[in-house]
Amino acid sequence: WPEQPNVIFESLLGKWAPGGVMDADIYLALVTIHGTIMVFFVLTAGLSGTFSNLLIPLQIGARDMASGFLN
């Protein structure tokens, strides 16, 4: 509900949500920073873990990872 005040917004965002109503610009900024954090911290770690599971055994000459749990 875009125009309805929310007490949580006022306590968390302070001056950026006066009266508990979040401004459209603040909303877009929060969505953008959330996307940036997800890309850099989640996708980067996920991709490096996936490729490491494939590449490390190839680099050391093994057929597969040493433990089935790691794989």
C-alpha positions in Angstrom: 0.0 0.0 0.0 2.0 2.9 -1.3 0.4 5.8 0.5 -0.3 4.1 3.8 2.0 4.9 6.7 4.0 2.1 8.2 5.5 2.4 11.7 8.4 0.1 10.8 9.6 2.4 7.9 9.7 5.4 10.2 11.7 3.6 12.8 14.2 2.0 10.3 14.5 4.8 7.7 14.1 7.8 10.0 14.1 11.0 8.0 13.8 9.2 4.7 10.3 8.0 5.6 8.6 10.8 7.5 5.4 9.7 9.0 6.1 6.1 7.9 5.4 6.9 4.2 8.4 6.0 2.0 9.2 8.3 -0.9 9.3 6.8 -4.4 13.0 7.9 -4.8 14.0 6.1 -1.6 12.1 3.0 -2.6 14.0 2.9 -5.9 17.3 3.5 -4.1 16.6 0.6 -1.7 15.7 -1.8 -4.6 18.8 -0.8 -6.5 21.2 -1.3 -3.6 19.5 -4.6 -2.8 20.1 -5.8 -6.4 23.7 -4.6 -6.3 24.4 -6.5 -3.0 22.8 -9.6 -4.4 24.9 -9.6 -7.5 28.2 -8.9 -5.9 27.8 -11.1 -2.7 25.6 -13.9 -3.8 26.1 -14.5 -7.5 29.8 -14.0 -7.4 30.2 -16.5 -4.6 27.9 -18.9 -6.3 29.6 -18.9 -9.6 33.1 -19.2 -8.1 32.0 -22.2 -6.0 30.4 -23.8 -9.0 33.4 -23.4 -11.2 35.8 -24.4 -8.4 33.9 -27.7 -8.1 34.6 -28.4 -11.8 38.1 -26.9 -12.2 40.0 -27.9 -9.1 39.8 -31.6 -9.8 40.9 -31.0 -13.4 43.9 -28.9 -12.2 45.2 -31.6 -9.8 44.5 -34.5 -12.2 41.7 -36.1 -10.2 38.6 -37.6 -11.7 36.3 -36.1 -9.1 36.4 -34.4 -5.7 37.8 -36.4 -2.8 34.6 -36.4 -0.8 31.1 -36.9 -2.2 29.8 -34.5 0.3 32.0 -31.7 -1.1 30.8 -32.4 -4.6 
